[in-house]
Amino acid sequence: MLDILLIVLGAICLLLGFVGCLLPVMPGPPLAYAGLLSLHFTDKVQFSGWNLFWWLILVIITLIADYLLPVLGVKRFNGTKWGNIGCIVGLIAGAILFPPLGIIVGPFLGAFLGEAFIAKKNTSDALKAGCGAFLGFLLGTVMKLVVCSLFAFYFIKGIFDID
């Protein structure tokens, strides 16, 4: 009976992990990892310690990259520190004030406004920095979805004893 509860809890965590890849209020990969841990504590599936360790490292890398990629996108498109600061402020403000759309638009607008009004760049250059922030956000989202998909694969493989 406890195994069934843990499997259901794990499946819910995995589903919430996918939702969390798109919504800033929920951490997607950590939730999906919690789903794997829940399955690990059943009698049905025990993952190796190395798997659990490397999956945790993958979650940590994903979390760090998710915050760095929009900033790196601004930098790649020749943005200044003001575009990076605007990107971070926009990400936070957008997530708090206008979820879930704010997490997408916030970094773009923040980078654009930082470049246009503080760094005094022309509109074209400011738009490039904003696009870099948006592309970084998209890359981070895809990365989170890939990690959650990997975890879902191992969850399903474990449940159905697929080799």
C-alpha positions as a printed Julia matrix, in Angstrom:
163×3 Matrix{Float64}:
  0.0    0.0     0.0
  2.86   2.4     0.82
  4.48   1.57   -2.53
  1.33   2.6    -4.38
  1.22   5.87   -2.46
  4.88   6.59   -3.24
  4.42   5.76   -6.92
  1.39   8.06   -7.17
  3.26  10.8    -5.29
  6.22  10.32   -7.63
  3.99  10.57  -10.71
  2.41  13.76   -9.36
  5.85  15.23   -8.73
  6.89  14.38  -12.29
  3.8   16.04  -13.74
  4.32  19.11  -11.56
  7.95  19.1   -12.7
  6.81  19.52  -16.31
  4.44  22.3   -15.28
  7.29  23.9   -13.34
  9.39  24.05  -16.51
  6.9   26.59  -17.84
  5.81  28.39  -14.67
  8.33  30.28  -12.58
  6.55  29.61   -9.3
  7.47  25.9    -9.31
 10.96  24.46   -9.73
 10.51  21.89  -12.51
 13.61  19.67  -12.4
 13.76  19.5    -8.57
 10.12  18.39   -8.49
 10.77  15.75  -11.15
 13.82  14.59   -9.18
 11.61  14.3    -6.09
  9.39  12.02   -8.18
 12.37   9.76   -8.89
 13.3    9.75   -5.2
  9.75   8.81   -4.3
  9.93   5.86   -6.68
 13.36   4.93   -5.33
 11.91   4.47   -1.84
  9.47   1.81   -3.01
 10.19  -1.91   -3.03
  9.68  -1.92   -6.8
 12.61   0.23   -7.96
 15.94   1.14   -6.43
 18.16   3.4    -8.47
 21.9    3.24   -7.91
 23.54   5.81   -5.68
 25.53   7.02   -8.68
 22.36   7.6   -10.7
 20.79   9.57   -7.89
 23.99  11.59   -7.4
 24.43  12.46  -11.09
 20.76  13.28  -11.51
 21.04  15.66   -8.55
 24.1   17.28  -10.14
 22.08  17.63  -13.37
 19.27  19.35  -11.44
 21.74  21.78   -9.85
 23.37  22.58  -13.2
 19.95  23.11  -14.75
 18.88  25.49  -11.99
 22.06  27.55  -12.29
 21.94  27.61  -16.1
 18.28  28.63  -16.07
 19.21  31.88  -14.35
 22.44  32.46  -16.27
 21.27  31.79  -19.84
 19.17  34.97  -20.26
 22.09  37.03  -18.96
 24.48  35.24  -21.31
 22.03  35.85  -24.16
 22.17  39.59  -23.49
 25.95  39.46  -23.45
 26.1   37.41  -26.67
 24.04  40.03  -28.49
 26.43  42.8   -27.38
 24.39  44.01  -24.44
 25.99  45.91  -21.58
 25.87  45.36  -17.84
 22.69  47.49  -17.89
 21.05  45.0   -20.19
 22.07  42.18  -17.85
 20.8   44.02  -14.8
 17.59  44.84  -16.64
 17.25  41.2   -17.65
 17.53  40.02  -14.04
 15.21  42.73  -12.71
 12.74  41.99  -15.52
 12.85  38.28  -14.75
 12.08  38.83  -11.08
  9.51  41.57  -11.63
  7.79  39.66  -14.41
  7.61  36.49  -12.34
  6.1   38.33   -9.38
  3.83  40.84  -11.1
  2.59  39.0   -14.19
  2.97  35.23  -13.84
  3.25  33.18  -15.97
  3.62  35.5   -18.98
  5.9   37.83  -17.04
  8.64  35.22  -16.88
  8.8   35.29  -20.68
  8.33  39.0   -21.32
 10.16  40.3   -18.22
 13.74  39.43  -19.22
 13.18  40.79  -22.73
 11.66  44.06  -21.54
 14.18  44.47  -18.73
 17.14  44.0   -21.07
 15.59  46.29  -23.68
 14.81  49.04  -21.18
 18.23  48.77  -19.52
 19.98  49.11  -22.86
 17.7   51.8   -24.3
 17.29  54.11  -21.33
 20.29  53.59  -19.07
 23.03  52.51  -21.49
 21.57  54.94  -24.08
 21.83  52.43  -26.92
 19.77  52.88  -30.05
 16.51  50.96  -30.39
 18.0   48.36  -32.73
 20.84  47.46  -30.36
 18.49  47.46  -27.37
 16.12  45.11  -29.21
 19.02  42.76  -29.98
 19.9   42.58  -26.28
 16.23  41.92  -25.46
 16.11  39.15  -28.05
 19.25  37.65  -26.52
 17.55  37.57  -23.13
 14.48  35.93  -24.66
 16.57  33.31  -26.5
 18.43  32.55  -23.27
 15.09  32.06  -21.53
 13.9   29.71  -24.28
 17.1   27.68  -24.11
 16.74  27.37  -20.34
 13.14  26.21  -20.71
 14.09  23.6   -23.31
 16.92  22.4   -21.07
 14.51  21.98  -18.12
 12.04  20.09  -20.31
 14.78  17.75  -21.51
 15.87  17.01  -17.92
 12.29  16.38  -16.81
 11.75  14.13  -19.84
 14.85  12.14  -18.9
 13.53  11.72  -15.37
 10.1   10.7   -16.69
 11.8    8.11  -18.93
 13.61   6.54  -15.96
 10.45   6.69  -13.85
  8.4    4.86  -16.49
 11.25   2.45  -17.22
 11.47   1.64  -13.5
  7.74   1.12  -13.06
  7.32  -1.17  -16.05
 10.71  -2.94  -15.74
 11.71  -1.93  -19.24
 15.27  -2.92  -20.15
